Amino acid sequence: MMRETLVRKIDALLYRRGFALADARKLMRNQILLAAGGSALALMGTGFSTWGLSFAAGTLIISVNFWWLAKAAQQLVKVRDGAVFTLLTLFYGRLVLTGVAIAALVAWLGASVFGLLAGLSTVVINATLWGVLQIRHKVPATGNGKEA
Amino acid sequence: MRKSLLMTLAMVLVASAAYASDAPAAAGAAVGPTAAWATAIGMAVAAGLCGLGQGMGLKAACEGTARNPEAGGKLTVTLILGLAFIESLAIYALVVNLILLFVKPLGA
């Protein structure tokens, strides 16, 4: 019940923020839940250690990146001229900002590199899970051979 | 022509690395500048190729949507997934390069 309410609230927020496509909204919602749940687990599990904080920072950075990317991709598919230029400008802009954030974390704040990498991998986990679930839904269940 | 250009580029890169290893402070101090060169080249290659991949993916998605507008929703989700994977590669390369530059696992 509580989970359904949370999912509905996140979906409503995403819809208001421009995630008009249902599947894109679902993907972003999964990323938010994975990042929040993973960060909470890492922080509680490691007792707010450097690893846990680095993991949370990694999930935050990659989730912001993914939000920006998903929102832009929904618009860019419909654009007729200059879509690739806009995409590349956004990509390099995001990369520079991510670079500054990660450099600050690694070089000056002494973040755990492995924690950061694990946090940054949440988006890959989310996308892989999504792909696997889609394939599982598409593949029909194998029968017992007596259907014909 | 292209082959000779690539050969020249490879020779220049190998030569600069070899000269860097013959630097005055041979006992480990040369790792610094070499790591700086390696990170610069590594990040340039990663960013360039990931940008190329993203551009090609978007181009294909735009063409697909133009041919079959009804499949636009599915194409967009697939595009987002592809772009996310490519972007993750670029960010991994960035992290590895920053580790080489700041954490210095190969020495001072």
gemmi code that builds the backbone of each chain (N, CA, C; Angstrom):
import gemmi

chains = {
    "A": [
        ("MET", (0.847, -1.208, 0.000), (0.000, 0.000, 0.000), (0.875, 1.248, 0.000)),
        ("MET", (1.832, 1.264, 0.937), (2.726, 2.415, 1.041), (3.589, 2.544, -0.220)),
        ("ARG", (3.999, 1.362, -0.732), (4.830, 1.351, -1.931), (4.051, 1.901, -3.121)),
        ("GLU", (2.778, 1.506, -3.225), (1.943, 1.992, -4.332), (1.755, 3.498, -4.269)),
        ("THR", (1.552, 4.003, -3.055), (1.386, 5.450, -2.886), (2.661, 6.189, -3.302)),
        ("LEU", (3.804, 5.619, -2.882), (5.093, 6.236, -3.222), (5.306, 6.248, -4.730)),
        ("VAL", (5.006, 5.100, -5.365), (5.171, 4.989, -6.817), (4.262, 5.989, -7.530)),
        ("ARG", (3.007, 6.104, -7.036), (2.065, 7.037, -7.670), (2.544, 8.482, -7.526)),
        ("LYS", (3.103, 8.793, -6.354), (3.587, 10.168, -6.125), (4.787, 10.478, -7.025)),
        ("ILE", (5.694, 9.510, -7.128), (6.875, 9.721, -7.994), (6.436, 9.868, -9.445)),
        ("ASP", (5.496, 9.014, -9.865), (4.995, 9.086, -11.248), (4.362, 10.448, -11.536)),
        ("ALA", (3.585, 10.941, -10.577), (2.933, 12.240, -10.771), (3.969, 13.352, -10.879)),
        ("LEU", (4.999, 13.261, -10.033), (6.061, 14.272, -10.067), (6.790, 14.234, -11.416)),
        ("LEU", (7.098, 13.008, -11.877), (7.811, 12.875, -13.149), (6.964, 13.392, -14.306)),
        ("TYR", (5.647, 13.115, -14.254), (4.761, 13.585, -15.326), (4.747, 15.115, -15.367)),
        ("ARG", (4.688, 15.717, -14.173), (4.694, 17.188, -14.115), (6.012, 17.753, -14.632)),
        ("ARG", (7.097, 16.999, -14.446), (8.431, 17.475, -14.850), (8.739, 17.174, -16.314)),
        ("GLY", (7.790, 16.664, -17.061), (7.992, 16.503, -18.506), (8.225, 15.092, -18.988)),
        ("PHE", (8.086, 14.091, -18.117), (8.233, 12.701, -18.546), (6.867, 12.201, -19.032)),
        ("ALA", (6.527, 12.573, -20.254), (5.189, 12.260, -20.765), (5.063, 10.792, -21.165)),
        ("LEU", (6.171, 10.198, -21.602), (6.156, 8.809, -22.067), (6.123, 7.854, -20.870)),
        ("ALA", (5.155, 6.908, -20.891), (4.953, 6.040, -19.708), (6.188, 5.186, -19.401)),
        ("ASP", (6.803, 4.614, -20.452), (7.953, 3.738, -20.207), (9.162, 4.520, -19.703)),
        ("ALA", (9.355, 5.721, -20.257), (10.472, 6.566, -19.791), (10.270, 6.943, -18.326)),
        ("ARG", (8.997, 7.191, -17.995), (8.665, 7.546, -16.606), (8.968, 6.365, -15.683)),
        ("LYS", (8.616, 5.171, -16.152), (8.850, 3.966, -15.348), (10.359, 3.741, -15.138)),
        ("LEU", (11.104, 3.954, -16.219), (12.564, 3.780, -16.159), (13.185, 4.747, -15.157)),
        ("MET", (12.737, 5.994, -15.218), (13.277, 7.020, -14.307), (12.859, 6.742, -12.871)),
        ("ARG", (11.621, 6.269, -12.722), (11.129, 5.954, -11.369), (11.955, 4.811, -10.764)),
        ("ASN", (12.226, 3.778, -11.588), (13.055, 2.666, -11.106), (14.430, 3.157, -10.679)),
        ("GLN", (14.984, 4.077, -11.471), (16.317, 4.608, -11.144), (16.278, 5.361, -9.811)),
        ("ILE", (15.238, 6.168, -9.613), (15.123, 6.925, -8.361), (15.000, 5.965, -7.175)),
        ("LEU", (14.148, 4.943, -7.331), (13.952, 3.998, -6.221), (15.226, 3.199, -5.951)),
        ("LEU", (15.903, 2.778, -7.040), (17.150, 2.013, -6.880), (18.223, 2.863, -6.204)),
        ("ALA", (18.318, 4.126, -6.641), (19.339, 5.012, -6.064), (19.038, 5.299, -4.597)),
        ("ALA", (17.774, 5.604, -4.309), (17.413, 5.934, -2.920), (17.559, 4.710, -2.022)),
        ("GLY", (17.046, 3.571, -2.480), (17.140, 2.349, -1.681), (18.577, 1.906, -1.480)),
        ("GLY", (19.346, 1.931, -2.569), (20.756, 1.528, -2.486), (21.554, 2.440, -1.572)),
        ("SER", (21.305, 3.741, -1.687), (22.030, 4.701, -0.837), (21.677, 4.494, 0.624)),
        ("ALA", (20.374, 4.304, 0.896), (19.948, 4.100, 2.288), (20.598, 2.835, 2.853)),
        ("LEU", (20.591, 1.767, 2.051), (21.205, 0.504, 2.504), (22.706, 0.674, 2.753)),
        ("ALA", (23.372, 1.356, 1.792), (24.822, 1.530, 1.913), (25.169, 2.387, 3.131)),
        ("LEU", (24.389, 3.443, 3.337), (24.675, 4.343, 4.472), (24.409, 3.637, 5.806)),
        ("MET", (23.276, 2.945, 5.876), (22.942, 2.244, 7.136), (23.890, 1.066, 7.358)),
        ("GLY", (24.133, 0.328, 6.269), (24.949, -0.883, 6.390), (26.387, -0.611, 6.785)),
        ("THR", (26.928, 0.500, 6.291), (28.342, 0.782, 6.589), (28.487, 1.815, 7.709)),
        ("GLY", (27.363, 2.207, 8.297), (27.439, 3.166, 9.411), (27.959, 4.527, 8.979)),
        ("PHE", (27.442, 5.036, 7.884), (27.806, 6.347, 7.344), (29.329, 6.470, 7.133)),
        ("SER", (29.918, 5.379, 6.638), (31.373, 5.404, 6.383), (31.657, 6.150, 5.076)),
        ("THR", (32.932, 6.290, 4.773), (33.326, 6.965, 3.524), (32.795, 6.209, 2.308)),
        ("TRP", (32.827, 4.860, 2.392), (32.340, 4.043, 1.276), (30.855, 4.326, 1.012)),
        ("GLY", (30.068, 4.341, 2.101), (28.629, 4.574, 1.961), (28.330, 5.960, 1.412)),
        ("LEU", (29.052, 6.945, 1.925), (28.839, 8.317, 1.440), (29.253, 8.447, -0.025)),
        ("SER", (30.351, 7.768, -0.393), (30.805, 7.811, -1.793), (29.777, 7.136, -2.698)),
        ("PHE", (29.215, 6.021, -2.209), (28.179, 5.316, -2.979), (26.978, 6.235, -3.196)),
        ("ALA", (26.546, 6.904, -2.118), (25.391, 7.808, -2.225), (25.692, 8.952, -3.200)),
        ("ALA", (26.917, 9.479, -3.128), (27.299, 10.568, -4.046), (27.283, 10.078, -5.493)),
        ("GLY", (27.787, 8.849, -5.704), (27.790, 8.265, -7.053), (26.383, 8.087, -7.596)),
        ("THR", (25.475, 7.581, -6.751), (24.096, 7.382, -7.218), (23.434, 8.722, -7.537)),
        ("LEU", (23.743, 9.727, -6.710), (23.150, 11.058, -6.951), (23.630, 11.631, -8.290)),
        ("ILE", (24.939, 11.543, -8.525), (25.510, 12.088, -9.768), (24.904, 11.387, -10.987)),
        ("ILE", (24.852, 10.052, -10.938), (24.391, 9.314, -12.120), (22.878, 9.475, -12.298)),
        ("SER", (22.142, 9.637, -11.200), (20.690, 9.810, -11.336), (20.355, 11.168, -11.959)),
        ("VAL", (21.087, 12.205, -11.536), (20.881, 13.528, -12.135), (21.208, 13.477, -13.628)),
        ("ASN", (22.330, 12.783, -13.950), (22.730, 12.602, -15.347), (21.634, 11.909, -16.143)),
        ("PHE", (21.082, 10.838, -15.564), (20.074, 10.029, -16.256), (18.782, 10.822, -16.439)),
        ("TRP", (18.423, 11.588, -15.428), (17.222, 12.445, -15.508), (17.344, 13.380, -16.702)),
        ("TRP", (18.481, 14.045, -16.766), (18.740, 15.036, -17.816), (18.717, 14.354, -19.187)),
        ("LEU", (19.378, 13.192, -19.252), (19.465, 12.450, -20.511), (18.085, 11.979, -20.990)),
        ("ALA", (17.300, 11.386, -20.069), (15.990, 10.849, -20.446), (15.050, 11.961, -20.890)),
        ("LYS", (15.122, 13.088, -20.197), (14.240, 14.206, -20.548), (14.596, 14.766, -21.929)),
        ("ALA", (15.926, 14.871, -22.167), (16.369, 15.408, -23.458), (16.030, 14.452, -24.597)),
        ("ALA", (16.224, 13.139, -24.359), (15.997, 12.157, -25.432), (14.546, 12.164, -25.889)),
        ("GLN", (13.608, 12.363, -24.949), (12.176, 12.386, -25.322), (11.869, 13.528, -26.273)),
        ("GLN", (12.570, 14.653, -26.085), (12.342, 15.808, -26.959), (13.089, 15.659, -28.287)),
        ("LEU", (14.336, 15.124, -28.198), (15.209, 15.124, -29.372), (14.721, 14.198, -30.484)),
        ("VAL", (13.995, 13.129, -30.115), (13.511, 12.196, -31.141), (12.544, 12.900, -32.092)),
        ("LYS", (11.841, 13.903, -31.561), (10.844, 14.598, -32.390), (11.434, 15.756, -33.196)),
        ("VAL", (12.662, 16.157, -32.838), (13.267, 17.307, -33.517), (13.722, 16.907, -34.916)),
        ("ARG", (13.485, 17.781, -35.903), (13.855, 17.437, -37.277), (15.279, 17.887, -37.615)),
        ("ASP", (15.651, 19.078, -37.195), (16.987, 19.596, -37.535), (17.774, 19.893, -36.266)),
        ("GLY", (19.070, 19.564, -36.319), (19.969, 19.939, -35.227), (19.882, 19.082, -33.989)),
        ("ALA", (19.263, 17.886, -34.113), (19.118, 17.036, -32.924), (20.471, 16.508, -32.460)),
        ("VAL", (21.302, 16.073, -33.415), (22.586, 15.484, -33.037), (23.484, 16.532, -32.386)),
        ("PHE", (23.485, 17.749, -32.948), (24.310, 18.825, -32.369), (23.867, 19.119, -30.937)),
        ("THR", (22.550, 19.201, -30.738), (22.027, 19.472, -29.394), (22.398, 18.347, -28.440)),
        ("LEU", (22.251, 17.095, -28.919), (22.576, 15.943, -28.070), (24.049, 15.972, -27.675)),
        ("LEU", (24.928, 16.255, -28.640), (26.361, 16.259, -28.336), (26.718, 17.397, -27.391)),
        ("THR", (26.089, 18.570, -27.598), (26.345, 19.693, -26.687), (25.927, 19.325, -25.266)),
        ("LEU", (24.747, 18.715, -25.150), (24.275, 18.303, -23.823), (25.193, 17.241, -23.222)),
        ("PHE", (25.635, 16.288, -24.065), (26.501, 15.201, -23.592), (27.810, 15.762, -23.035)),
        ("TYR", (28.435, 16.652, -23.809), (29.720, 17.193, -23.338), (29.525, 18.111, -22.133)),
        ("GLY", (28.417, 18.842, -22.112), (28.121, 19.683, -20.939), (27.970, 18.839, -19.686)),
        ("ARG", (27.195, 17.745, -19.824), (27.008, 16.835, -18.686), (28.326, 16.217, -18.257)),
        ("LEU", (29.140, 15.831, -19.258), (30.415, 15.169, -18.952), (31.342, 16.113, -18.190)),
        ("VAL", (31.362, 17.378, -18.588), (32.218, 18.362, -17.902), (31.748, 18.536, -16.454)),
        ("LEU", (30.431, 18.688, -16.267), (29.897, 18.877, -14.906), (30.161, 17.634, -14.044)),
        ("THR", (29.944, 16.446, -14.650), (30.214, 15.198, -13.921), (31.695, 15.104, -13.576)),
        ("GLY", (32.534, 15.484, -14.528), (33.981, 15.455, -14.298), (34.387, 16.342, -13.137)),
        ("VAL", (33.828, 17.539, -13.100), (34.150, 18.470, -12.004), (33.702, 17.874, -10.670)),
        ("ALA", (32.482, 17.318, -10.652), (31.942, 16.742, -9.398), (32.794, 15.556, -8.944)),
        ("ILE", (33.138, 14.653, -9.875), (33.902, 13.462, -9.495), (35.338, 13.844, -9.105)),
        ("ALA", (35.910, 14.809, -9.830), (37.265, 15.263, -9.476), (37.273, 15.855, -8.069)),
        ("ALA", (36.237, 16.652, -7.762), (36.159, 17.241, -6.415), (36.040, 16.141, -5.367)),
        ("LEU", (35.235, 15.120, -5.665), (35.041, 14.032, -4.698), (36.324, 13.220, -4.510)),
        ("VAL", (36.989, 12.880, -5.630), (38.170, 12.000, -5.556), (39.392, 12.764, -5.045)),
        ("ALA", (39.615, 13.953, -5.615), (40.871, 14.649, -5.328), (40.838, 15.430, -4.019)),
        ("TRP", (39.737, 16.081, -3.724), (39.746, 16.982, -2.561), (38.964, 16.452, -1.367)),
        ("LEU", (37.891, 15.706, -1.641), (37.084, 15.243, -0.502), (37.459, 13.830, -0.054)),
        ("GLY", (38.378, 13.188, -0.764), (38.875, 11.872, -0.348), (37.829, 10.771, -0.389)),
        ("ALA", (36.983, 10.798, -1.417), (35.930, 9.779, -1.531), (36.532, 8.421, -1.890)),
        ("SER", (35.834, 7.359, -1.492), (36.265, 6.003, -1.845), (35.954, 5.764, -3.321)),
        ("VAL", (36.986, 5.400, -4.072), (36.813, 5.231, -5.521), (35.884, 4.057, -5.832)),
        ("PHE", (36.011, 2.978, -5.055), (35.178, 1.801, -5.314), (33.714, 2.075, -4.964)),
        ("GLY", (33.496, 2.826, -3.888), (32.129, 3.212, -3.534), (31.501, 4.071, -4.616)),
        ("LEU", (32.307, 5.009, -5.116), (31.844, 5.907, -6.183), (31.490, 5.117, -7.448)),
        ("LEU", (32.376, 4.182, -7.803), (32.129, 3.365, -9.002), (30.875, 2.507, -8.831)),
        ("ALA", (30.698, 1.957, -7.620), (29.502, 1.151, -7.364), (28.247, 2.013, -7.484)),
        ("GLY", (28.310, 3.224, -6.967), (27.160, 4.139, -7.074), (26.869, 4.521, -8.513)),
        ("LEU", (27.930, 4.753, -9.268), (27.754, 5.131, -10.680), (27.200, 3.968, -11.503)),
        ("SER", (27.377, 2.748, -11.005), (26.912, 1.573, -11.755), (25.417, 1.323, -11.596)),
        ("THR", (24.739, 2.073, -10.735), (23.306, 1.801, -10.526), (22.503, 1.991, -11.812)),
        ("VAL", (22.923, 2.939, -12.638), (22.165, 3.169, -13.875), (22.339, 1.996, -14.844)),
        ("VAL", (23.528, 1.399, -14.844), (23.762, 0.224, -15.689), (22.915, -0.947, -15.178)),
        ("ILE", (22.861, -1.098, -13.851), (22.049, -2.174, -13.260), (20.579, -1.970, -13.635)),
        ("ASN", (20.110, -0.727, -13.501), (18.717, -0.404, -13.833), (18.404, -0.727, -15.293)),
        ("ALA", (19.284, -0.294, -16.190), (19.045, -0.521, -17.622), (19.101, -2.014, -17.952)),
        ("THR", (20.047, -2.730, -17.345), (20.159, -4.168, -17.606), (18.920, -4.905, -17.093)),
        ("LEU", (18.485, -4.551, -15.872), (17.279, -5.175, -15.313), (16.069, -4.929, -16.204)),
        ("TRP", (15.960, -3.688, -16.677), (14.849, -3.315, -17.563), (14.857, -4.187, -18.821)),
        ("GLY", (16.063, -4.313, -19.430), (16.203, -5.113, -20.647), (15.838, -6.569, -20.406)),
        ("VAL", (16.345, -7.126, -19.300), (16.080, -8.536, -18.994), (14.579, -8.750, -18.781)),
        ("LEU", (13.940, -7.835, -18.050), (12.499, -7.979, -17.788), (11.691, -7.859, -19.075)),
        ("GLN", (12.121, -6.954, -19.972), (11.421, -6.810, -21.254), (11.515, -8.089, -22.069)),
        ("ILE", (12.726, -8.675, -22.089), (12.909, -9.913, -22.863), (12.046, -11.027, -22.265)),
        ("ARG", (12.022, -11.092, -20.924), (11.237, -12.149, -20.263), (9.739, -11.999, -20.560)),
        ("HIS", (9.288, -10.739, -20.648), (7.868, -10.521, -20.944), (7.528, -10.860, -22.391)),
        ("LYS", (8.526, -10.688, -23.281), (8.251, -10.914, -24.707), (8.293, -12.391, -25.061)),
        ("VAL", (9.201, -13.152, -24.398), (9.359, -14.557, -24.746), (8.149, -15.339, -24.228)),
        ("PRO", (7.425, -16.036, -25.104), (6.260, -16.794, -24.625), (6.703, -17.999, -23.789)),
        ("ALA", (5.866, -18.362, -22.846), (6.191, -19.523, -22.005), (6.190, -20.783, -22.849)),
        ("THR", (7.183, -21.635, -22.627), (7.261, -22.853, -23.437), (6.202, -23.851, -22.959)),
        ("GLY", (5.547, -24.467, -23.902), (4.480, -25.400, -23.563), (5.024, -26.789, -23.279)),
        ("ASN", (4.123, -27.735, -23.161), (4.568, -29.105, -22.885), (4.599, -29.964, -24.148)),
        ("GLY", (4.412, -29.313, -25.307), (4.526, -30.040, -26.559), (3.228, -30.688, -27.022)),
        ("LYS", (2.169, -30.517, -26.234), (0.906, -31.172, -26.598), (-0.125, -30.163, -27.130)),
        ("GLU", (0.353, -28.920, -27.385), (-0.602, -27.884, -27.804), (-1.200, -28.188, -29.167)),
        ("ALA", (-0.363, -28.700, -30.074), (-0.831, -28.988, -31.422), (-1.681, -30.252, -31.407)),
    ],
    "B": [
        ("MET", (47.815, 6.937, -47.999), (47.912, 8.257, -47.350), (47.459, 8.164, -45.896)),
        ("ARG", (46.286, 7.526, -45.711), (45.755, 7.397, -44.346), (46.673, 6.517, -43.490)),
        ("LYS", (47.207, 5.473, -44.143), (48.083, 4.540, -43.428), (49.341, 5.251, -42.942)),
        ("SER", (49.914, 6.076, -43.824), (51.155, 6.769, -43.445), (50.878, 7.791, -42.339)),
        ("LEU", (49.710, 8.436, -42.407), (49.346, 9.386, -41.348), (49.230, 8.684, -39.994)),
        ("LEU", (48.559, 7.533, -40.005), (48.403, 6.764, -38.767), (49.749, 6.293, -38.241)),
        ("MET", (50.627, 5.860, -39.160), (51.967, 5.410, -38.761), (52.742, 6.539, -38.117)),
        ("THR", (52.659, 7.749, -38.727), (53.373, 8.912, -38.180), (52.857, 9.243, -36.788)),
        ("LEU", (51.534, 9.222, -36.647), (50.926, 9.526, -35.344), (51.372, 8.513, -34.292)),
        ("ALA", (51.372, 7.228, -34.671), (51.775, 6.181, -33.732), (53.239, 6.357, -33.328)),
        ("MET", (54.098, 6.697, -34.309), (55.526, 6.879, -34.002), (55.732, 8.057, -33.065)),
        ("VAL", (54.995, 9.144, -33.317), (55.129, 10.334, -32.452), (54.714, 9.993, -31.025)),
        ("LEU", (53.597, 9.260, -30.902), (53.110, 8.909, -29.564), (54.098, 7.994, -28.841)),
        ("VAL", (54.608, 6.979, -29.571), (55.551, 6.036, -28.952), (56.837, 6.746, -28.583)),
        ("ALA", (57.295, 7.635, -29.474), (58.552, 8.346, -29.210), (58.415, 9.239, -27.986)),
        ("SER", (57.285, 9.950, -27.879), (57.137, 10.849, -26.722), (57.080, 10.049, -25.425)),
        ("ALA", (56.447, 8.864, -25.478), (56.399, 8.024, -24.273), (57.797, 7.522, -23.924)),
        ("ALA", (58.571, 7.157, -24.957), (59.925, 6.667, -24.705), (60.810, 7.762, -24.125)),
        ("TYR", (60.695, 8.985, -24.671), (61.494, 10.097, -24.143), (61.059, 10.430, -22.716)),
        ("ALA", (59.758, 10.312, -22.465), (59.270, 10.605, -21.113), (59.869, 9.630, -20.115)),
        ("SER", (60.058, 8.363, -20.543), (60.612, 7.393, -19.600), (62.095, 7.618, -19.377)),
        ("ASP", (62.767, 8.354, -20.304), (64.180, 8.667, -20.124), (64.391, 9.993, -19.400)),
        ("ALA", (63.344, 10.513, -18.816), (63.439, 11.814, -18.147), (64.461, 11.758, -17.018)),
        ("PRO", (64.962, 12.928, -16.577), (66.021, 12.963, -15.575), (65.745, 12.146, -14.319)),
        ("ALA", (64.568, 12.370, -13.746), (64.279, 11.614, -12.528), (63.687, 10.269, -12.921)),
        ("ALA", (64.558, 9.344, -13.227), (64.084, 8.068, -13.767), (63.444, 7.186, -12.697)),
        ("ALA", (63.769, 7.452, -11.447), (63.300, 6.556, -10.370), (61.875, 6.890, -9.951)),
        ("GLY", (60.926, 6.733, -10.869), (59.519, 6.868, -10.497), (58.915, 8.223, -10.760)),
        ("ALA", (59.709, 9.257, -10.862), (59.148, 10.600, -11.042), (58.530, 10.765, -12.426)),
        ("ALA", (58.997, 9.943, -13.372), (58.485, 10.072, -14.745), (57.058, 9.581, -14.874)),
        ("VAL", (56.574, 8.860, -13.860), (55.214, 8.321, -13.943), (54.188, 9.452, -14.007)),
        ("GLY", (54.490, 10.545, -13.291), (53.560, 11.675, -13.257), (53.201, 12.214, -14.628)),
        ("PRO", (54.176, 12.755, -15.374), (53.872, 13.287, -16.709), (53.286, 12.236, -17.646)),
        ("THR", (53.795, 10.997, -17.558), (53.261, 9.940, -18.426), (51.793, 9.688, -18.108)),
        ("ALA", (51.472, 9.673, -16.810), (50.074, 9.470, -16.411), (49.210, 10.622, -16.912)),
        ("ALA", (49.765, 11.844, -16.864), (48.993, 12.995, -17.341), (48.689, 12.870, -18.832)),
        ("TRP", (49.723, 12.453, -19.599), (49.506, 12.241, -21.042), (48.491, 11.131, -21.281)),
        ("ALA", (48.644, 10.045, -20.506), (47.750, 8.896, -20.685), (46.306, 9.282, -20.384)),
        ("THR", (46.098, 10.061, -19.314), (44.722, 10.453, -18.976), (44.138, 11.371, -20.044)),
        ("ALA", (44.969, 12.294, -20.530), (44.477, 13.225, -21.553), (44.065, 12.474, -22.818)),
        ("ILE", (44.956, 11.577, -23.268), (44.652, 10.825, -24.501), (43.464, 9.883, -24.267)),
        ("GLY", (43.480, 9.216, -23.107), (42.392, 8.278, -22.791), (41.042, 8.962, -22.745)),
        ("MET", (40.989, 10.125, -22.104), (39.708, 10.828, -21.994), (39.253, 11.365, -23.352)),
        ("ALA", (40.232, 11.831, -24.130), (39.878, 12.346, -25.463), (39.282, 11.234, -26.324)),
        ("VAL", (39.931, 10.063, -26.304), (39.436, 8.931, -27.102), (38.048, 8.500, -26.618)),
        ("ALA", (37.915, 8.380, -25.276), (36.636, 7.920, -24.717), (35.509, 8.902, -25.033)),
        ("ALA", (35.759, 10.190, -24.805), (34.706, 11.186, -25.038), (34.347, 11.259, -26.517)),
        ("GLY", (35.367, 11.225, -27.371), (35.117, 11.307, -28.815), (34.288, 10.134, -29.310)),
        ("LEU", (34.708, 8.921, -28.928), (34.007, 7.730, -29.417), (32.606, 7.616, -28.822)),
        ("CYS", (32.455, 7.989, -27.541), (31.111, 7.936, -26.934), (30.193, 8.975, -27.588)),
        ("GLY", (30.727, 10.137, -27.901), (29.929, 11.152, -28.602), (29.490, 10.660, -29.964)),
        ("LEU", (30.432, 10.005, -30.647), (30.120, 9.429, -31.972), (29.005, 8.386, -31.857)),
        ("GLY", (29.128, 7.530, -30.840), (28.122, 6.482, -30.632), (26.755, 7.067, -30.329)),
        ("GLN", (26.724, 8.086, -29.478), (25.448, 8.720, -29.131), (24.820, 9.368, -30.362)),
        ("GLY", (25.644, 10.037, -31.146), (25.133, 10.682, -32.356), (24.540, 9.674, -33.322)),
        ("MET", (25.247, 8.543, -33.491), (24.747, 7.508, -34.414), (23.443, 6.895, -33.899)),
        ("GLY", (23.379, 6.690, -32.584), (22.159, 6.135, -31.991), (20.974, 7.056, -32.181)),
        ("LEU", (21.180, 8.338, -31.931), (20.083, 9.301, -32.084), (19.650, 9.415, -33.538)),
        ("LYS", (20.650, 9.389, -34.434), (20.330, 9.473, -35.871), (19.430, 8.303, -36.281)),
        ("ALA", (19.802, 7.107, -35.834), (19.010, 5.920, -36.180), (17.605, 6.008, -35.569)),
        ("ALA", (17.523, 6.502, -34.333), (16.201, 6.607, -33.678), (15.318, 7.625, -34.398)),
        ("CYS", (15.923, 8.746, -34.824), (15.153, 9.776, -35.551), (14.632, 9.203, -36.874)),
        ("GLU", (15.506, 8.473, -37.573), (15.091, 7.867, -38.847), (13.962, 6.865, -38.638)),
        ("GLY", (14.104, 6.054, -37.590), (13.064, 5.058, -37.282), (11.738, 5.713, -36.951)),
        ("THR", (11.792, 6.780, -36.161), (10.554, 7.485, -35.794), (9.919, 8.141, -37.012)),
        ("ALA", (10.772, 8.667, -37.907), (10.230, 9.309, -39.114), (9.544, 8.279, -40.018)),
        ("ARG", (10.117, 7.071, -40.086), (9.530, 6.023, -40.938), (8.249, 5.459, -40.320)),
        ("ASN", (8.299, 5.265, -39.004), (7.156, 4.640, -38.333), (6.844, 5.402, -37.041)),
        ("PRO", (6.074, 6.461, -37.149), (5.816, 7.312, -35.962), (5.132, 6.566, -34.819)),
        ("GLU", (4.398, 5.506, -35.137), (3.706, 4.773, -34.064), (4.671, 4.045, -33.139)),
        ("ALA", (5.860, 3.730, -33.673), (6.854, 3.027, -32.844), (7.734, 4.000, -32.073)),
        ("GLY", (7.375, 5.284, -32.122), (8.204, 6.317, -31.493), (8.454, 6.093, -30.012)),
        ("GLY", (7.420, 5.661, -29.286), (7.553, 5.458, -27.841), (8.576, 4.388, -27.511)),
        ("LYS", (8.465, 3.234, -28.205), (9.400, 2.140, -27.946), (10.823, 2.532, -28.341)),
        ("LEU", (10.912, 3.241, -29.467), (12.238, 3.663, -29.934), (12.884, 4.627, -28.931)),
        ("THR", (12.055, 5.500, -28.359), (12.603, 6.474, -27.415), (13.163, 5.778, -26.177)),
        ("VAL", (12.436, 4.787, -25.666), (12.922, 4.063, -24.479), (14.213, 3.313, -24.812)),
        ("THR", (14.239, 2.665, -25.986), (15.464, 1.970, -26.392), (16.610, 2.953, -26.552)),
        ("LEU", (16.298, 4.124, -27.100), (17.326, 5.160, -27.268), (17.862, 5.610, -25.908)),
        ("ILE", (16.954, 5.830, -24.963), (17.387, 6.268, -23.623), (18.318, 5.224, -23.002)),
        ("LEU", (17.944, 3.943, -23.138), (18.789, 2.876, -22.582), (20.171, 2.867, -23.249)),
        ("GLY", (20.172, 2.965, -24.572), (21.448, 2.968, -25.301), (22.312, 4.150, -24.910)),
        ("LEU", (21.680, 5.327, -24.841), (22.439, 6.528, -24.473), (22.977, 6.409, -23.054)),
        ("ALA", (22.172, 5.813, -22.152), (22.621, 5.657, -20.762), (23.834, 4.736, -20.691)),
        ("PHE", (23.792, 3.637, -21.485), (24.950, 2.729, -21.485), (26.198, 3.440, -22.015)),
        ("ILE", (26.039, 4.178, -23.101), (27.197, 4.860, -23.694), (27.740, 5.905, -22.719)),
        ("GLU", (26.819, 6.634, -22.098), (27.252, 7.673, -21.153), (27.963, 7.055, -19.948)),
        ("SER", (27.482, 5.875, -19.534), (28.152, 5.196, -18.414), (29.588, 4.857, -18.787)),
        ("LEU", (29.787, 4.432, -20.032), (31.154, 4.122, -20.477), (32.045, 5.347, -20.367)),
        ("ALA", (31.512, 6.488, -20.823), (32.301, 7.731, -20.763), (32.615, 8.090, -19.314)),
        ("ILE", (31.634, 7.891, -18.428), (31.850, 8.255, -17.021), (32.836, 7.284, -16.367)),
        ("TYR", (32.767, 6.000, -16.727), (33.755, 5.042, -16.210), (35.168, 5.457, -16.652)),
        ("ALA", (35.294, 5.804, -17.928), (36.605, 6.243, -18.432), (37.077, 7.475, -17.668)),
        ("LEU", (36.141, 8.374, -17.401), (36.470, 9.593, -16.648), (36.974, 9.248, -15.254)),
        ("VAL", (36.276, 8.325, -14.592), (36.679, 7.950, -13.224), (38.056, 7.297, -13.242)),
        ("VAL", (38.276, 6.380, -14.198), (39.573, 5.703, -14.273), (40.678, 6.726, -14.533)),
        ("ASN", (40.405, 7.688, -15.418), (41.405, 8.713, -15.696), (41.665, 9.590, -14.485)),
        ("LEU", (40.608, 9.909, -13.750), (40.799, 10.719, -12.544), (41.569, 9.945, -11.474)),
        ("ILE", (41.343, 8.614, -11.417), (42.112, 7.791, -10.475), (43.599, 7.834, -10.854)),
        ("LEU", (43.868, 7.687, -12.152), (45.262, 7.733, -12.616), (45.902, 9.082, -12.290)),
        ("LEU", (45.087, 10.134, -12.401), (45.628, 11.485, -12.233), (45.806, 11.866, -10.764)),
        ("PHE", (44.808, 11.526, -9.937), (44.835, 12.023, -8.555), (45.221, 10.954, -7.526)),
        ("VAL", (44.695, 9.736, -7.682), (44.998, 8.696, -6.680), (46.388, 8.102, -6.928)),
        ("LYS", (46.833, 8.116, -8.176), (48.162, 7.643, -8.587), (48.449, 6.215, -8.108)),
        ("PRO", (47.711, 5.241, -8.616), (47.982, 3.864, -8.194), (49.305, 3.320, -8.733)),
        ("LEU", (49.877, 3.990, -9.758), (51.137, 3.515, -10.342), (52.361, 4.155, -9.705)),
        ("GLY", (52.152, 5.002, -8.724), (53.286, 5.653, -8.071), (53.123, 7.153, -8.089)),
        ("ALA", (54.035, 7.837, -7.430), (53.932, 9.298, -7.276), (54.144, 10.033, -8.589)),
    ],
}
model = gemmi.Model(1)
for chain_id, residues in chains.items():
    chain = gemmi.Chain(chain_id)
    for i, (resn, *xyz) in enumerate(residues, 1):
        res = gemmi.Residue()
        res.name, res.seqid = resn, gemmi.SeqId(i, " ")
        for name, pos in zip(("N", "CA", "C"), xyz):
            atom = gemmi.Atom()
            atom.name, atom.element = name, gemmi.Element(name[0])
            atom.pos, atom.b_iso = gemmi.Position(*pos), 0.0
            res.add_atom(atom)
        chain.add_residue(res)
    model.add_chain(chain)
structure = gemmi.Structure()
structure.add_model(model)
structure.setup_entities()
